[in-house]
């Protein structure tokens, strides 16, 4: 057993750590002085980084309105369609490729819990956003 009690060993160990950290810190270079920035400059920088121009916001609202109208028309037209199997397959091809792959390999695909209306709406959104990107929606 050591001649020092347990608390004394802790104190000596702590002093050794502090002294070793202090000796490494003496050779370090001082930190460079940071430039002074006013509150107004910080606010301007924040506004430039996180808030886009108003033109971008107007374009986003316009796009969303046009796409929403296009999706409603698509859903209305496709609800009368007789190609439900093709629409299910197209949805699975875009969103659930694993189902298509399991059908190709002859395995039973998992049960699909998504309703037909949701699938048609998703297909309509993809088509309408593509139309808007191409400039067809006016």
C-alpha positions in Angstrom: 0.0 0.0 0.0 1.1 3.5 -0.7 2.3 5.7 2.1 -0.1 8.5 1.0 -3.8 8.2 1.7 -6.3 8.0 -1.2 -7.2 11.7 -1.1 -3.6 12.7 -1.2 -3.0 10.6 -4.3 -6.0 12.4 -6.0 -4.6 15.8 -5.2 -1.1 15.0 -6.5 -2.6 13.5 -9.7 -4.7 16.7 -10.2 -1.7 18.9 -9.7 0.3 16.9 -12.2 -2.4 17.3 -14.8 -2.7 21.0 -14.2 1.1 21.5 -14.4 1.3 19.5 -17.6 -1.5 21.5 -19.2 0.1 24.7 -18.1 3.4 23.7 -19.7 1.8 23.0 -23.0 -0.1 26.3 -22.9 3.0 28.4 -22.5 4.2 27.6 -26.0 0.9 28.4 -27.7 0.5 31.6 -29.8 -2.0 34.1 -28.6 -5.4 34.2 -30.4 -5.8 36.8 -33.1 -8.1 39.7 -32.3 -11.5 39.2 -33.7 -12.9 42.0 -35.9 -15.6 44.1 -34.3 -19.0 43.8 -36.0 -21.9 46.0 -35.1 -25.4 44.7 -34.4 -26.7 46.3 -37.6 -24.1 44.4 -39.7 -25.1 41.1 -38.0 -28.7 41.8 -38.7 -28.0 42.6 -42.4 -25.9 39.4 -42.8 -28.7 37.3 -41.2 -31.3 38.9 -43.5 -29.2 38.2 -46.6 -28.5 34.6 -45.6 -31.8 33.4 -44.4 -34.5 35.5 -46.1 -34.6 35.3 -49.9 -35.8 38.1 -52.1 -39.5 38.8 -52.3 -39.4 37.8 -56.0 -38.5 34.3 -55.0 -41.3 34.1 -52.5 -43.8 35.4 -55.1 -42.6 32.8 -57.6 -43.0 30.0 -55.0 -46.6 31.1 -54.2 -47.4 31.3 -58.0 -45.9 27.9 -58.6 -47.8 26.3 -55.7 -51.1 27.8 -56.9 -50.7 26.6 -60.5 -49.5 23.2 -59.4 -52.5 22.8 -57.0 -55.0 23.7 -59.7 -53.3 21.3 -62.1 -53.3 18.5 -59.5 -57.1 19.0 -58.9 -57.7 18.7 -62.7 -55.5 15.6 -62.9 -57.3 13.9 -60.1 -60.7 14.8 -61.6 -59.7 13.4 -65.0 -58.0 10.2 -63.6 -60.9 9.3 -61.3 -62.9 8.4 -64.5 -60.0 6.4 -65.9 -60.1 2.7 -66.4 -56.3 2.2 -66.2 -56.0 1.7 -62.4 -53.5 -1.1 -62.7 -51.2 1.0 -64.8 -51.5 3.9 -62.4 -50.7 1.6 -59.4 -47.7 0.3 -61.3 -46.5 3.8 -62.2 -46.8 5.0 -58.6 -44.9 1.9 -57.5 -42.2 2.6 -60.1 -41.7 6.1 -58.9 -42.2 5.7 -55.1 -41.9 2.0 -54.2 -39.4 0.4 -56.6 -39.0 -2.5 -54.2 -42.6 -3.6 -55.0 -41.8 -3.6 -58.7 -38.6 -5.6 -58.2 -40.4 -8.2 -56.0 -43.0 -8.6 -58.7 -40.3 -9.1 -61.4 -38.6 -11.8 -59.3 -41.9 -13.5 -58.6 -42.0 -12.8 -54.9 -45.2 -11.6 -53.2 -44.9 -7.8 -52.6 -45.9 -6.3 -49.2 -49.4 -5.1 -48.8 -49.8 -1.5 -49.9 -51.6 0.7 -47.4 -51.8 3.8 -49.6 -55.2 4.6 -51.0 -55.8 5.0 -54.7 -56.7 8.7 -54.3 -53.4 9.4 -52.6 -51.5 7.6 -55.4 -53.4 9.6 -58.0 -52.7 12.9 -56.2 -48.9 12.0 -55.9 -48.8 11.2 -59.6 -50.6 14.4 -60.4 -48.2 16.4 -58.3 -45.2 14.9 -60.1 -46.6 15.5 -63.5 -47.8 19.1 -62.7 -44.4 20.0 -61.2 -42.7 18.7 -64.3 -45.0 20.7 -66.5 -44.4 23.8 -64.5 -40.6 23.3 -64.7 -40.9 22.9 -68.5 -43.0 26.0 -68.7 -46.1 24.4 -69.9 -48.3 25.6 -67.0 -49.2 29.2 -67.4 
